[in-house]
Amino acid sequence: MATNAFSPLGLTVSFTAAAVVPTSAQAVSTAATTRPAYEYRVVNAGTEVVLLGVGVDDTAAKAAAASIAAGAVPILPGAVEILGFPAGSYFTGKTASGTSVVYVTPGVGL
């Protein structure tokens, strides 16, 4: 089985993770609805660890970002991750202090 490089299938969205969880950003795929993007390239361009919250709407994403126990995924400073989530997910993040800009691109591949 071949592994393909990551290919974007939608516009990149961003948010600034902070100690007070910001409004989430929805990463929308431009792929055909028969095969929407379920993979996302997540880039933490800042210097803070970000607890990434993902959900079906803003409220769910914010709740997930509250802690690892609530479902947050830790993203280290400078990290570039390819992660799988449902199509059309909302993303936000929390830091211990300070801020970090996070970019999310829907797509396919690793």
N, C-alpha and C positions, 0 to 999 in steps of 0.2 A: 504494500500500500504506500503510495507516494504522499509526502507531506508538502503542501503548497505554501509558498510565502504568503503573508497576510495581504489581502487585497481589500481596500476600502469599498464599502457599499453604502455610503451616506456621508453626510457632512460631519465634521468634527465639532463637538460641543465642548465647552469648558465651564468650570466653576472654580471659585477660590475657597478651598477648605479652610475652616477656621474653628476656634474653640466653640463658637456658637454656630451650629450647623446652618449653612446657607440654603436658599431655595435650590431645588434640584434642577438638573438639565436632562431633557429627554433626548436620547440618541436614536434617531429614526433612520431606518434602513431605506435605501432607494431601490433595493432589490425587488424583484417580482414577489407579490404576496404569496405565491406558491413556494418560495424558498427565501424567506426573509433572513437577514443577518441575525445570528444567535451568538456571534463571537464579537468581542470588543477589544480594541487596543487601548489600554489605559496607561497614561504617562503622568507620573508625578514629577512635574518640572520644578518643584520647590525643595526646600531644605528640611521640611517637617514630615514625620510619619503621618500618613493619612489613613483614618479608618473609613474605608469606602462603604457607603450605604447604597444599596440597590433595591428598587421596588417597582411595583406596578403603577405607582403614582408618587407624588411629592411626599405625602404623609408617610407612606410605607418606606420610602428611601431614607427619610430623616430618622424614622424610628430605628431602622437597621444600622444607621451610622452611629448610634448612641454608644455601642460597645461591641466587643467581639462576641460576648454572650448573646447580644441582640441580633447577630448575623453579619456584623461588619467584617470586611476583608482588609487586613493591614497592607498598605502599599508603601514601601520604603522610599526615602528621598532618592530621586533620580531613576527610579525603577520604571521599566517598560514591561507591561504584562499583557498577555492575551488571555482573556477570561471569557467563559460562556455564561450567558444570562438570557432570559426570555427576550424575544424581539420587542422593541419599543420600550425598553426599560428606562427608568429614571435613575440618575446618579447624583450623589452628593457626598460630602465628606467632612469629618471632624478631625481636628488636631488637638494636641494637648495644650499648645500655646502657639502663637504666631500663625502664619498662613502659608499655604502652598497652592499653586495653580495646578489643576488636574485637567488633562485633555482626554476625551473619550471619543473613539471612532468606531462605528459599527462596520463589520466586514466579515471576511471568511479567510481561514488559513491560520498558520502559526508564524 
